[in-house]
Amino acid sequence: MLVACASQGPSQAELSSLRAELRSLQEENTRLARRVERLEAGRAVSAAGGSAASPREVPSLTVVKLKPKSDPAPKLNVSVPVVEPDADVMAEILEAPPPAPRADNSSLDAEFGEGLAALRTGNISGGVARLKRFAAQNPRHPKADNALYFAGVGHMAQSDFEEAAGTFERLLSSYPASDEAQAAMLKLAECRVRLKNAREARAVYTQVVNKYPGSAAASEATQRLAALPP
């Protein structure tokens, strides 16, 4: 009977095979369960927009629409307002003398000397004309301011005090650092006195005193201020 019972139960080989098959099924079941978990996780990410359940956060990108190259470029405003120039400025430009031809310094010095010589020999009108032309054609020459000063003196010699005053004013405005500036201011004030304009003469003398204190010109201006009528 014991032998018969043993023959009816499963053999050792069958048990080993069943155990191996069971392990294989368990492993397959584990793989399937992991796959299901991954699929569920992916579906959750898709449903949530990839925010919390995603293992790596994906940044949102801005969509930029590019215009096709065939589109014309935007138009720029290139209009310029037209402004009429000042009439006085235009007159000054039109009356400006043309540039003088180039010359060496020796010939220019000779031209300046000829103007002074004409004044000394009594040709006042010719000397004044030469000196003013020299200053106009050679404004950067070292003696251009001297030419204007002696031209103004020549006008005073002709008793043309209005023209003399204008020449001295031109010298002072064009060459404020000239070595003739102090003498030109005294001459300008003298012209104002001769033209019966004591107020402007006083203003020029006062400017000399304030601008060149302690100088011989300031001393002379102080004396002439005292002599002016109230």
PyMOL commands that set and color helices and strands:
alter all, ss='L'
color gray80, all
select helices_A, chain A and resi 2-8+12-48+87-95+105-120+124-137+144-157+161-174+181-194+198-211+216-227
alter helices_A, ss='H'
color red, helices_A
deselect
rebuild
show_as cartoon
